[in-house]
Amino acid sequence: MHDNALNGNTLLLENVPCSVIPVQFVRSWLQWLLRPSEIPRPGTIDNSPFICTHELLNFDPNDPTDLDETIALITRNDWDALEEL
């Protein structure tokens, strides 16, 4: 997940099913993985900041300029793994 989620390398994810999650969750998750006895495990993923008042996405996932520093792209496999946990 880290390889593409934080560095904005979306070219490697072209034509791959992806999910969006907050960058802060990815950072918290990686910190917990590195020091699970010191850092609390992150809670649930909150994607509500990506939804407008009309309950639609407030960004275009197909437009790289809309993917700002608050959005992390992860593969569907990574999403499935997080969902299971």
Long-range contacts (C-beta under 8 A, 24 or more apart in sequence): 1-26, 1-29, 1-74, 1-75, 1-78, 2-26, 2-30, 4-73, 4-74, 4-75, 5-72, 5-73, 5-74, 5-78, 6-72, 8-67, 10-64, 10-67, 10-73, 13-73, 13-75, 16-75, 16-76, 17-75, 17-76, 18-61, 18-73, 18-74, 18-75, 18-76, 19-73, 19-74, 19-75, 19-76, 19-78, 19-79, 20-47, 20-50, 20-61, 20-71, 20-72, 20-73, 20-74, 21-45, 21-47, 21-71, 21-72, 21-74, 21-79, 21-82, 22-46, 22-47, 22-49, 22-70, 22-71, 22-72, 23-69, 23-70, 23-71, 23-72, 24-70, 25-72, 26-72, 26-74, 29-82, 45-82
